[in-house]
Amino acid sequence: MNRNVLKKEVHLPDFYLTDKITEEHIAFFNMHGFIRFKNFVSKETVASFIKEAENIERKWLEEGVEKVNGVPLKFGENSDGKKMINRMAFLSLQSDVLHKFLQDPRLESLTKLLYPSEGRIAEDEKDGLVMNHYVRTPKSTFTRMGWHTDSPRDLFLGQKIMPMLNVGLHLDDCPFVNGGLRVLPGTHKQKMMSLLFRKKYFIDNNPDPKEVGFDIEAGDLTVHHGSIWHRVQASSKFGEESRRRVMYFPIVTGKYSPKQKDSKTPFYHRFTKKVLN
């Protein structure tokens, strides 16, 4: 694969995950630390997932829920000025439809990207199935996310950094020019000093000359390694045109560590609250 191709967002290779992960998929991921699968689910399935998330959001807002299994929800205002939840956690534990989605054999096959480590879909670990819901309004605070990797969470928990994947199902069309996920290819192979200090975590939102973005369509699936540097670029638009919903879940390794109703809030959530507000 010509590395120059990666610098042209609209020309990223179109991979499809129709059955299970292939050697070609694995080779691309191992080199670059990310991969995108086009049309992973249908537009009809996307609509059903959005409906499920909206039902859960409505229920949590009515009940005044602020945390789920120790993980704080993040709140904001929708384009109509009404309260919304920008970040929801453990969604699949609230929905049979979303729980069934995580049982998809194609998702299970993604664990091979962590070989020789044995990975598992963390439905009740970390933050479970998360929805990030970005809408840019004059009052919004959750429209982007600065450069970071996912690995230091383990350090905050007093553990060594373990290999992991972050898998995102995109529920809205989002062309590159309208913001969205940006990654630095190959940084999943970096040394510890670069992992921790290459950029200012969450504070640095500046574009990087080597970053790669995507022309996303609803139903696309992206996978990135937990140690790769990535960010979320704010939309250039406001209101409905800026709406971007992505459901993420981790594939993890190491000791099984489920969360329960009385689980304590991890320190990194208190840290990110300070830098993201």
Backbone as CSV, one residue per row, in Angstrom:
resi,resn,N_x,N_y,N_z,CA_x,CA_y,CA_z,C_x,C_y,C_z
1,MET,0.848,-1.199,0.000,0.000,0.000,0.000,0.881,1.245,0.000
2,ASN,0.691,2.117,-0.974,1.447,3.362,-1.075,1.045,4.301,0.049
3,ARG,1.999,4.666,0.917,1.682,5.508,2.068,1.194,6.889,1.635
4,ASN,1.565,7.335,0.412,1.096,8.635,-0.051,-0.412,8.661,-0.235
5,VAL,-0.986,7.483,-0.512,-2.429,7.413,-0.685,-3.149,7.872,0.577
6,LEU,-2.539,7.608,1.743,-3.186,7.907,3.005,-3.335,9.402,3.236
7,LYS,-2.592,10.218,2.524,-2.669,11.658,2.714,-3.827,12.286,1.943
8,LYS,-4.487,11.491,1.107,-5.627,11.968,0.335,-6.879,11.308,0.900
9,GLU,-7.592,12.076,1.730,-8.670,11.501,2.527,-9.681,10.731,1.688
10,VAL,-10.087,11.294,0.550,-11.147,10.665,-0.227,-10.665,9.411,-0.953
11,HIS,-9.346,9.152,-0.952,-8.823,8.000,-1.662,-8.354,6.891,-0.719
12,LEU,-8.768,6.942,0.533,-8.458,5.824,1.418,-9.083,4.553,0.855
13,PRO,-8.425,3.424,0.995,-8.969,2.187,0.418,-10.324,1.837,1.009
14,ASP,-11.212,1.348,0.161,-12.553,0.939,0.589,-12.538,-0.545,0.921
15,PHE,-12.440,-0.862,2.208,-12.520,-2.246,2.650,-13.958,-2.573,3.026
16,TYR,-14.301,-3.858,2.903,-15.634,-4.326,3.286,-15.468,-5.556,4.171
17,LEU,-16.290,-5.650,5.200,-16.230,-6.785,6.121,-17.531,-7.575,5.963
18,THR,-17.559,-8.436,4.963,-18.777,-9.163,4.634,-18.922,-10.470,5.398
19,ASP,-17.809,-11.076,5.762,-17.839,-12.362,6.457,-16.987,-12.315,7.709
20,LYS,-15.685,-12.243,7.527,-14.759,-12.130,8.650,-13.508,-11.413,8.169
21,ILE,-12.694,-10.994,9.109,-11.502,-10.227,8.774,-10.552,-11.072,7.932
22,THR,-9.873,-10.426,6.981,-8.997,-11.136,6.058,-7.536,-10.780,6.322
23,GLU,-6.637,-11.505,5.695,-5.212,-11.223,5.828,-4.878,-9.839,5.274
24,GLU,-5.576,-9.404,4.222,-5.365,-8.063,3.667,-5.753,-6.998,4.692
25,HIS,-6.895,-7.204,5.367,-7.323,-6.269,6.413,-6.272,-6.190,7.519
26,ILE,-5.806,-7.346,7.953,-4.847,-7.405,9.053,-3.547,-6.711,8.676
27,ALA,-3.083,-6.926,7.456,-1.829,-6.312,7.010,-1.942,-4.790,6.983
28,PHE,-3.069,-4.272,6.488,-3.263,-2.820,6.445,-3.322,-2.250,7.861
29,PHE,-4.058,-2.907,8.730,-4.182,-2.432,10.110,-2.850,-2.469,10.831
30,ASN,-2.112,-3.548,10.673,-0.816,-3.664,11.353,0.137,-2.558,10.933
31,MET,0.057,-2.136,9.679,0.942,-1.091,9.194,0.513,0.293,9.683
32,HIS,-0.780,0.579,9.637,-1.252,1.938,9.858,-1.956,2.170,11.197
33,GLY,-2.436,1.106,11.846,-3.082,1.260,13.147,-4.542,1.625,13.079
34,PHE,-5.131,1.606,11.896,-6.555,1.879,11.749,-7.043,1.208,10.466
35,ILE,-8.374,1.080,10.346,-8.984,0.581,9.123,-10.442,1.023,9.109
36,ARG,-10.971,1.223,7.908,-12.382,1.592,7.754,-13.069,0.545,6.895
37,PHE,-14.272,0.126,7.329,-15.088,-0.802,6.557,-16.350,-0.082,6.093
38,LYS,-16.547,-0.051,4.784,-17.697,0.632,4.218,-18.964,-0.225,4.362
39,ASN,-20.091,0.470,4.572,-21.419,-0.178,4.547,-21.492,-1.402,5.456
40,PHE,-20.961,-1.263,6.666,-20.976,-2.410,7.588,-22.401,-2.801,7.952
41,VAL,-23.263,-1.817,8.149,-24.689,-2.081,8.365,-25.488,-1.215,7.399
42,SER,-26.734,-1.588,7.178,-27.598,-0.880,6.238,-28.130,0.420,6.840
43,LYS,-28.665,1.275,5.993,-29.277,2.520,6.454,-30.479,2.233,7.355
44,GLU,-31.203,1.141,7.063,-32.343,0.760,7.901,-31.883,0.362,9.300
45,THR,-30.768,-0.353,9.362,-30.225,-0.740,10.664,-29.746,0.484,11.426
46,VAL,-29.091,1.412,10.729,-28.669,2.667,11.355,-29.863,3.373,11.988
47,ALA,-30.958,3.463,11.247,-32.161,4.138,11.760,-32.686,3.450,13.012
48,SER,-32.634,2.114,13.036,-33.125,1.387,14.214,-32.222,1.623,15.415
49,PHE,-30.918,1.735,15.195,-29.985,1.996,16.288,-30.195,3.413,16.842
50,ILE,-30.419,4.362,15.962,-30.683,5.738,16.413,-31.950,5.774,17.262
51,LYS,-32.959,5.057,16.838,-34.217,5.011,17.595,-33.989,4.416,18.979
52,GLU,-33.205,3.341,19.048,-32.914,2.728,20.341,-32.199,3.727,21.254
53,ALA,-31.199,4.419,20.726,-30.442,5.388,21.526,-31.329,6.538,21.979
54,GLU,-32.217,6.999,21.113,-33.131,8.081,21.481,-34.071,7.655,22.604
55,ASN,-34.534,6.411,22.562,-35.417,5.913,23.627,-34.678,5.864,24.967
56,ILE,-33.431,5.398,24.927,-32.641,5.346,26.160,-32.365,6.756,26.673
57,GLU,-32.010,7.660,25.778,-31.750,9.047,26.175,-32.977,9.673,26.821
58,ARG,-34.133,9.477,26.211,-35.369,10.047,26.750,-35.641,9.511,28.159
59,LYS,-35.440,8.216,28.342,-35.671,7.584,29.644,-34.705,8.145,30.688
60,TRP,-33.423,8.257,30.332,-32.428,8.743,31.291,-32.657,10.211,31.647
61,LEU,-33.074,11.015,30.691,-33.353,12.421,30.978,-34.561,12.548,31.906
62,GLU,-35.592,11.744,31.661,-36.783,11.766,32.514,-36.465,11.319,33.930
63,GLU,-35.560,10.348,34.064,-35.226,9.795,35.384,-34.095,10.558,36.064
64,GLY,-33.486,11.506,35.366,-32.403,12.281,35.950,-31.125,11.485,36.154
65,VAL,-30.890,10.492,35.299,-29.684,9.675,35.410,-28.463,10.517,35.065
66,GLU,-27.428,10.447,35.905,-26.194,11.200,35.662,-24.987,10.294,35.456
67,LYS,-25.066,9.064,35.974,-23.976,8.105,35.815,-24.562,6.735,35.494
68,VAL,-23.800,5.939,34.760,-24.174,4.553,34.492,-22.967,3.684,34.816
69,ASN,-23.118,2.809,35.796,-22.012,1.940,36.235,-20.747,2.733,36.552
70,GLY,-20.943,3.886,37.177,-19.821,4.726,37.589,-19.317,5.670,36.522
71,VAL,-19.814,5.575,35.298,-19.360,6.421,34.194,-20.298,7.612,34.038
72,PRO,-19.800,8.831,34.166,-20.663,10.020,34.053,-21.171,10.203,32.626
73,LEU,-22.430,10.608,32.513,-22.966,11.028,31.224,-22.542,12.472,30.987
74,LYS,-22.471,12.875,29.741,-22.106,14.248,29.409,-23.303,14.905,28.732
75,PHE,-23.682,16.098,29.215,-24.912,16.743,28.769,-24.625,18.019,27.990
76,GLY,-25.569,18.394,27.163,-25.475,19.638,26.409,-26.855,20.047,25.913
77,GLU,-26.865,20.910,24.891,-28.113,21.362,24.291,-28.170,20.958,22.833
78,ASN,-29.340,20.516,22.407,-29.557,20.172,21.025,-29.694,21.436,20.190
79,SER,-29.848,21.289,18.867,-29.959,22.453,17.997,-31.240,23.243,18.253
80,ASP,-32.223,22.609,18.929,-33.469,23.303,19.269,-33.442,23.884,20.686
81,GLY,-32.280,23.821,21.335,-32.129,24.387,22.671,-32.534,23.457,23.798
82,LYS,-32.990,22.252,23.482,-33.410,21.296,24.507,-32.210,20.487,25.010
83,LYS,-32.309,20.059,26.262,-31.237,19.281,26.877,-31.059,17.960,26.142
84,MET,-29.809,17.577,25.953,-29.496,16.310,25.315,-28.320,15.676,26.041
85,ILE,-28.071,14.403,25.760,-26.910,13.712,26.302,-25.887,13.577,25.193
86,ASN,-24.755,14.212,25.384,-23.694,14.175,24.379,-22.938,12.862,24.391
87,ARG,-22.834,12.268,25.580,-22.084,11.008,25.672,-22.808,10.052,26.600
88,MET,-23.231,8.919,26.036,-23.928,7.886,26.798,-23.064,6.634,26.853
89,ALA,-23.123,5.920,27.958,-22.291,4.735,28.150,-23.149,3.499,28.399
90,PHE,-22.572,2.332,28.120,-23.201,1.028,28.363,-24.583,0.914,27.722
91,LEU,-24.720,1.418,26.502,-26.020,1.424,25.831,-26.553,0.018,25.579
92,SER,-25.673,-0.915,25.236,-26.158,-2.248,24.879,-26.756,-2.988,26.072
93,LEU,-26.426,-2.536,27.292,-27.012,-3.157,28.484,-28.439,-2.671,28.710
94,GLN,-28.854,-1.682,27.917,-30.201,-1.120,28.032,-31.090,-1.501,26.849
95,SER,-30.549,-2.242,25.886,-31.273,-2.491,24.642,-30.951,-3.868,24.089
96,ASP,-31.973,-4.672,23.852,-31.771,-5.990,23.239,-31.236,-5.845,21.814
97,VAL,-31.703,-4.804,21.110,-31.268,-4.581,19.730,-29.769,-4.301,19.674
98,LEU,-29.292,-3.424,20.553,-27.877,-3.075,20.559,-27.018,-4.208,21.130
99,HIS,-27.573,-4.940,22.091,-26.860,-6.112,22.619,-26.647,-7.136,21.505
100,LYS,-27.667,-7.357,20.704,-27.568,-8.325,19.604,-26.528,-7.868,18.586
101,PHE,-26.436,-6.553,18.356,-25.437,-6.019,17.429,-24.031,-6.436,17.835
102,LEU,-23.732,-6.399,19.127,-22.392,-6.741,19.599,-22.092,-8.237,19.481
103,GLN,-23.107,-9.041,19.176,-22.897,-10.483,18.983,-22.586,-10.824,17.525
104,ASP,-22.552,-9.811,16.668,-22.285,-10.030,15.244,-20.933,-10.752,15.077
105,PRO,-20.908,-11.910,14.409,-19.641,-12.649,14.241,-18.557,-11.833,13.543
106,ARG,-18.941,-10.874,12.706,-17.937,-10.042,12.037,-17.189,-9.186,13.046
107,LEU,-17.897,-8.717,14.081,-17.235,-7.940,15.127,-16.309,-8.821,15.942
108,GLU,-16.738,-10.029,16.215,-15.896,-10.967,16.957,-14.603,-11.241,16.186
109,SER,-14.682,-11.268,14.852,-13.490,-11.555,14.058,-12.460,-10.443,14.156
110,LEU,-12.882,-9.233,14.571,-11.947,-8.120,14.714,-10.914,-8.369,15.809
111,THR,-11.215,-9.284,16.722,-10.264,-9.577,17.802,-8.932,-10.089,17.246
112,LYS,-8.927,-10.603,16.014,-7.689,-11.093,15.400,-6.704,-9.961,15.142
113,LEU,-7.187,-8.729,15.120,-6.295,-7.585,14.906,-5.354,-7.383,16.095
114,LEU,-5.642,-8.025,17.222,-4.806,-7.899,18.410,-3.845,-9.075,18.578
115,TYR,-3.833,-10.000,17.632,-2.958,-11.173,17.736,-1.508,-10.724,17.955
116,PRO,-0.764,-11.367,18.872,-1.053,-12.647,19.530,-1.871,-12.535,20.822
117,SER,-2.231,-11.320,21.209,-3.094,-11.182,22.387,-4.499,-11.683,22.069
118,GLU,-5.189,-12.163,23.082,-6.563,-12.622,22.905,-7.520,-11.503,23.327
119,GLY,-8.272,-10.993,22.391,-9.177,-9.879,22.666,-10.611,-10.332,22.886
120,ARG,-11.402,-9.451,23.480,-12.824,-9.714,23.695,-13.580,-8.396,23.601
121,ILE,-14.815,-8.465,23.163,-15.674,-7.290,23.109,-16.092,-6.932,24.524
122,ALA,-15.793,-5.704,24.938,-15.981,-5.294,26.344,-17.343,-4.643,26.536
123,GLU,-18.373,-5.450,26.498,-19.730,-4.910,26.621,-20.001,-4.339,28.001
124,ASP,-19.452,-4.968,29.052,-19.700,-4.491,30.418,-18.402,-4.051,31.102
125,GLU,-17.356,-3.762,30.316,-16.089,-3.264,30.841,-15.827,-1.865,30.285
126,LYS,-14.775,-1.210,30.825,-14.472,0.161,30.399,-15.744,1.005,30.489
127,ASP,-16.201,1.561,29.329,-17.462,2.312,29.279,-18.509,1.599,28.437
128,GLY,-18.210,0.340,28.067,-19.162,-0.426,27.274,-19.398,0.201,25.911
129,LEU,-20.618,0.016,25.402,-21.012,0.634,24.133,-21.398,2.081,24.402
130,VAL,-20.627,3.001,23.833,-20.787,4.437,24.058,-21.369,5.085,22.815
131,MET,-22.234,6.087,23.007,-22.583,6.946,21.881,-22.068,8.349,22.143
132,ASN,-21.245,8.844,21.235,-20.856,10.247,21.222,-21.764,10.975,20.237
133,HIS,-22.389,12.046,20.700,-23.378,12.768,19.896,-22.955,14.234,19.838
134,TYR,-22.393,14.632,18.704,-21.888,15.992,18.532,-22.900,16.823,17.757
135,VAL,-23.233,17.993,18.283,-24.026,18.989,17.564,-23.410,20.351,17.849
136,ARG,-23.097,21.089,16.818,-22.477,22.395,17.019,-23.559,23.473,17.069
137,THR,-23.658,24.140,18.205,-24.550,25.276,18.392,-23.733,26.390,19.036
138,PRO,-24.271,27.623,19.067,-23.527,28.718,19.710,-23.159,28.442,21.165
139,LYS,-23.925,27.549,21.845,-23.674,27.257,23.254,-22.998,25.907,23.476
140,SER,-22.775,25.158,22.435,-22.280,23.794,22.611,-20.833,23.773,23.079
141,THR,-20.518,22.764,23.903,-19.152,22.580,24.398,-18.558,21.258,23.929
142,PHE,-19.398,20.349,23.463,-18.923,19.018,23.073,-19.067,18.870,21.560
143,THR,-18.202,19.512,20.805,-18.252,19.477,19.346,-16.991,18.885,18.744
144,ARG,-15.969,18.682,19.552,-14.703,18.155,19.075,-13.983,17.511,20.258
145,MET,-12.884,16.835,19.966,-12.075,16.237,21.018,-10.620,16.305,20.584
146,GLY,-9.773,16.868,21.439,-8.378,17.070,21.086,-7.590,15.783,20.974
147,TRP,-6.352,15.906,20.548,-5.480,14.756,20.332,-5.339,13.916,21.609
148,HIS,-5.417,12.617,21.453,-5.238,11.714,22.592,-5.035,10.294,22.071
149,THR,-4.609,9.426,22.939,-4.656,7.988,22.711,-5.546,7.404,23.810
150,ASP,-5.956,6.166,23.637,-6.824,5.538,24.638,-6.034,4.760,25.688
151,SER,-4.753,4.589,25.463,-3.945,3.712,26.319,-3.750,4.189,27.757
152,PRO,-3.522,5.496,28.012,-3.229,5.925,29.390,-4.341,5.654,30.405
153,ARG,-5.517,5.294,29.936,-6.571,4.922,30.891,-6.089,3.806,31.811
154,ASP,-5.343,2.866,31.245,-4.825,1.769,32.062,-3.894,2.283,33.149
155,LEU,-3.082,3.293,32.815,-2.169,3.857,33.804,-2.938,4.517,34.935
156,PHE,-4.025,5.229,34.600,-4.852,5.872,35.618,-5.460,4.848,36.574
157,LEU,-5.653,3.618,36.071,-6.230,2.556,36.895,-5.158,1.740,37.606
158,GLY,-3.895,2.194,37.512,-2.811,1.507,38.183,-2.408,0.216,37.513
159,GLN,-2.658,0.117,36.198,-2.344,-1.098,35.465,-1.343,-0.782,34.358
160,LYS,-0.690,-1.810,33.857,0.169,-1.606,32.698,-0.704,-1.472,31.457
161,ILE,-0.187,-0.772,30.454,-0.941,-0.556,29.223,-1.109,-1.878,28.482
162,MET,-2.357,-2.198,28.176,-2.685,-3.431,27.481,-3.164,-3.119,26.066
163,PRO,-2.897,-3.990,25.106,-3.389,-3.773,23.742,-4.908,-3.716,23.721
164,MET,-5.455,-2.800,22.923,-6.907,-2.689,22.800,-7.253,-2.059,21.454
165,LEU,-8.518,-2.183,21.076,-9.053,-1.562,19.874,-10.251,-0.699,20.262
166,ASN,-10.483,0.348,19.491,-11.694,1.140,19.616,-12.444,1.024,18.297
167,VAL,-13.658,0.510,18.361,-14.458,0.238,17.167,-15.627,1.204,17.131
168,GLY,-15.773,1.925,16.022,-16.820,2.930,15.922,-17.770,2.673,14.768
169,LEU,-19.074,2.627,15.059,-20.100,2.544,14.023,-20.680,3.938,13.834
170,HIS,-20.584,4.464,12.632,-20.990,5.842,12.348,-22.446,5.860,11.903
171,LEU,-23.239,6.713,12.533,-24.679,6.742,12.303,-25.135,7.929,11.466
172,ASP,-24.207,8.791,11.073,-24.523,9.937,10.222,-23.476,10.059,9.124
173,ASP,-23.897,10.562,7.976,-22.929,10.899,6.937,-22.053,12.038,7.445
174,CYS,-20.763,11.936,7.211,-19.843,12.988,7.652,-18.657,13.051,6.692
175,PRO,-18.766,13.863,5.640,-17.615,14.030,4.751,-16.439,14.653,5.485
176,PHE,-15.255,14.439,4.985,-14.043,14.935,5.627,-14.125,16.429,5.942
177,VAL,-14.673,17.214,5.021,-14.712,18.668,5.199,-15.639,19.081,6.335
178,ASN,-16.468,18.156,6.819,-17.395,18.476,7.904,-16.902,17.976,9.254
179,GLY,-15.593,17.749,9.372,-15.028,17.331,10.657,-15.003,15.824,10.812
180,GLY,-14.935,15.371,12.060,-14.935,13.947,12.338,-13.571,13.416,12.745
181,LEU,-13.442,12.100,12.696,-12.259,11.407,13.196,-11.018,11.729,12.366
182,ARG,-9.904,11.999,13.068,-8.594,12.177,12.458,-7.614,11.266,13.199
183,VAL,-6.731,10.594,12.468,-5.739,9.712,13.083,-4.354,10.012,12.524
184,LEU,-3.323,9.655,13.285,-1.938,9.751,12.826,-1.448,8.332,12.524
185,PRO,-1.429,7.946,11.248,-1.075,6.572,10.876,0.277,6.143,11.433
186,GLY,0.313,4.914,11.909,1.559,4.316,12.362,1.951,4.621,13.787
187,THR,1.262,5.554,14.449,1.679,5.933,15.802,1.330,4.868,16.844
188,HIS,0.622,3.824,16.443,0.373,2.721,17.386,1.645,1.948,17.686
189,LYS,2.711,2.201,16.891,3.986,1.516,17.091,5.005,2.384,17.835
190,GLN,4.569,3.529,18.305,5.485,4.476,18.939,5.990,3.976,20.298
191,LYS,7.075,4.590,20.755,7.619,4.265,22.062,6.846,5.000,23.155
192,MET,7.096,4.612,24.403,6.305,5.121,25.520,6.363,6.645,25.641
193,MET,7.519,7.245,25.467,7.625,8.694,25.609,6.748,9.414,24.596
194,SER,6.717,8.915,23.383,5.877,9.516,22.351,4.404,9.272,22.636
195,LEU,4.097,8.105,23.183,2.719,7.784,23.545,2.179,8.762,24.587
196,LEU,3.036,9.146,25.505,2.594,9.989,26.610,2.757,11.485,26.340
197,PHE,3.731,11.855,25.518,4.079,13.280,25.436,4.152,13.849,24.021
198,ARG,3.793,13.094,23.019,3.872,13.614,21.645,3.017,14.868,21.477
199,LYS,1.837,14.878,22.110,0.934,16.034,22.067,0.327,16.246,23.444
200,LYS,-0.290,17.412,23.660,-0.953,17.705,24.921,-2.340,17.070,24.904
201,TYR,-2.509,16.078,25.759,-3.739,15.296,25.755,-4.986,16.172,25.862
202,PHE,-5.907,16.009,24.880,-7.219,16.648,24.815,-7.160,18.165,24.624
203,ILE,-6.060,18.796,24.978,-5.954,20.253,24.884,-5.573,20.680,23.470
204,ASP,-4.685,19.914,22.843,-4.209,20.240,21.508,-5.239,19.808,20.468
205,ASN,-5.839,20.778,19.780,-6.799,20.494,18.717,-6.253,20.837,17.337
206,ASN,-4.976,21.165,17.263,-4.402,21.641,16.009,-4.272,20.517,14.985
207,PRO,-4.597,20.797,13.716,-4.383,19.800,12.659,-2.905,19.428,12.563
208,ASP,-2.646,18.191,12.179,-1.284,17.708,12.001,-1.079,17.421,10.513
209,PRO,0.060,17.826,9.949,0.301,17.588,8.523,0.206,16.123,8.119
210,LYS,0.438,15.217,9.072,0.435,13.792,8.756,-0.898,13.116,9.084
211,GLU,-1.878,13.864,9.570,-3.138,13.235,9.981,-3.946,12.762,8.780
212,VAL,-4.807,11.781,9.030,-5.687,11.210,8.020,-7.123,11.335,8.505
213,GLY,-8.010,11.767,7.598,-9.434,11.825,7.912,-10.208,10.936,6.951
214,PHE,-11.523,10.995,7.062,-12.363,10.058,6.323,-13.574,10.766,5.714
215,ASP,-14.006,10.272,4.575,-15.329,10.599,4.065,-16.254,9.486,4.550
216,ILE,-17.008,9.782,5.591,-17.824,8.764,6.267,-19.260,8.800,5.748
217,GLU,-19.841,7.615,5.592,-21.263,7.473,5.325,-21.886,6.698,6.484
218,ALA,-23.143,7.003,6.778,-23.841,6.278,7.838,-23.799,4.786,7.553
219,GLY,-23.390,4.019,8.559,-23.254,2.575,8.403,-21.824,2.114,8.270
220,ASP,-20.878,3.058,8.094,-19.457,2.700,8.022,-18.926,2.343,9.408
221,LEU,-17.926,1.481,9.438,-17.285,1.055,10.680,-15.810,1.426,10.616
222,THR,-15.305,2.070,11.672,-13.872,2.349,11.756,-13.298,1.624,12.971
223,VAL,-12.056,1.208,12.849,-11.346,0.536,13.937,-9.990,1.199,14.075
224,HIS,-9.634,1.620,15.284,-8.286,2.125,15.493,-7.681,1.506,16.757
225,HIS,-6.372,1.367,16.715,-5.627,0.798,17.841,-5.658,1.781,19.005
226,GLY,-5.690,1.263,20.216,-5.764,2.116,21.393,-4.575,3.027,21.579
227,SER,-3.438,2.693,20.966,-2.224,3.492,21.143,-2.003,4.504,20.025
228,ILE,-2.908,4.579,19.063,-2.729,5.526,17.971,-3.233,6.908,18.396
229,TRP,-2.525,7.960,17.975,-2.980,9.314,18.261,-4.158,9.649,17.343
230,HIS,-5.227,10.201,17.943,-6.406,10.558,17.163,-7.135,11.720,17.827
231,ARG,-7.990,12.364,17.085,-8.785,13.473,17.575,-10.091,13.513,16.801
232,VAL,-11.005,14.395,17.222,-12.248,14.623,16.492,-12.311,16.094,16.116
233,GLN,-12.311,16.366,14.822,-12.366,17.726,14.305,-13.792,18.269,14.402
234,ALA,-13.942,19.505,14.882,-15.259,20.133,14.968,-15.843,20.338,13.581
235,SER,-17.160,20.278,13.489,-17.833,20.535,12.224,-17.697,22.002,11.832
236,SER,-17.647,22.244,10.548,-17.628,23.615,10.044,-19.030,24.196,9.953
237,LYS,-20.031,23.373,10.233,-21.434,23.784,10.120,-22.071,23.874,11.495
238,PHE,-23.282,24.412,11.546,-24.026,24.512,12.792,-25.365,23.772,12.662
239,GLY,-25.933,23.440,13.828,-27.262,22.844,13.847,-27.309,21.460,13.244
240,GLU,-28.409,21.134,12.581,-28.643,19.790,12.088,-27.550,19.303,11.139
241,GLU,-26.996,20.206,10.332,-25.949,19.812,9.388,-24.673,19.352,10.095
242,SER,-24.518,19.766,11.342,-23.307,19.397,12.082,-23.474,18.117,12.889
243,ARG,-24.690,17.572,12.933,-24.966,16.421,13.809,-24.118,15.216,13.410
244,ARG,-23.482,14.625,14.411,-22.599,13.478,14.179,-22.734,12.515,15.348
245,ARG,-23.287,11.341,15.069,-23.483,10.313,16.091,-22.624,9.094,15.758
246,VAL,-21.848,8.684,16.741,-20.975,7.520,16.575,-21.098,6.640,17.808
247,MET,-21.319,5.347,17.595,-21.322,4.384,18.693,-19.971,3.680,18.724
248,TYR,-19.315,3.748,19.876,-18.001,3.127,20.055,-18.074,2.012,21.098
249,PHE,-17.275,0.992,20.884,-17.066,-0.004,21.939,-15.621,-0.481,21.863
250,PRO,-15.049,-0.885,22.996,-13.656,-1.362,23.008,-13.572,-2.874,22.855
251,ILE,-12.502,-3.291,22.229,-12.086,-4.691,22.267,-10.819,-4.722,23.101
252,VAL,-10.843,-5.455,24.208,-9.783,-5.360,25.207,-9.089,-6.696,25.410
253,THR,-7.975,-6.634,26.125,-7.217,-7.822,26.509,-6.995,-7.771,28.023
254,GLY,-6.411,-8.821,28.566,-6.088,-8.825,29.984,-7.229,-9.320,30.852
255,LYS,-7.120,-9.028,32.135,-8.083,-9.511,33.125,-9.475,-8.934,32.882
256,TYR,-10.474,-9.784,32.989,-11.871,-9.364,32.855,-12.251,-8.468,34.024
257,SER,-12.726,-7.258,33.717,-13.031,-6.272,34.763,-14.382,-5.617,34.509
258,PRO,-15.474,-6.306,34.826,-16.802,-5.743,34.553,-17.149,-4.596,35.488
259,LYS,-18.025,-3.706,35.026,-18.538,-2.599,35.834,-19.946,-2.940,36.322
260,GLN,-20.244,-2.455,37.538,-21.579,-2.629,38.102,-22.163,-1.277,38.495
261,LYS,-23.381,-1.324,38.975,-24.092,-0.110,39.347,-23.322,0.714,40.370
262,ASP,-22.624,0.038,41.296,-21.914,0.740,42.369,-20.429,0.951,42.068
263,SER,-20.020,0.760,40.816,-18.614,0.944,40.461,-18.208,2.403,40.648
264,LYS,-16.971,2.604,41.089,-16.464,3.946,41.293,-16.145,4.601,39.948
265,THR,-16.213,5.930,39.930,-15.885,6.672,38.720,-14.374,6.684,38.525
266,PRO,-13.884,6.170,37.394,-12.431,6.186,37.150,-11.898,7.611,37.128
267,PHE,-10.663,7.771,37.576,-10.059,9.099,37.667,-10.012,9.794,36.321
268,TYR,-9.777,9.052,35.224,-9.604,9.708,33.931,-10.865,10.433,33.477
269,HIS,-12.028,10.032,33.992,-13.260,10.760,33.650,-13.283,12.134,34.307
270,ARG,-12.749,12.223,35.512,-12.674,13.536,36.164,-11.655,14.426,35.455
271,PHE,-10.598,13.805,34.947,-9.564,14.552,34.213,-10.121,15.095,32.904
272,THR,-10.773,14.226,32.127,-11.288,14.676,30.815,-12.411,15.686,30.975
273,LYS,-13.150,15.619,32.056,-14.201,16.622,32.274,-13.602,18.009,32.375
274,LYS,-12.431,18.121,33.021,-11.796,19.414,33.195,-11.275,19.966,31.871
275,VAL,-10.682,19.097,31.054,-10.033,19.595,29.835,-11.001,19.744,28.671
276,LEU,-12.176,19.096,28.750,-13.121,19.171,27.643,-14.153,20.272,27.849
277,ASN,-14.231,20.837,29.014,-15.214,21.893,29.270,-14.597,23.268,29.097
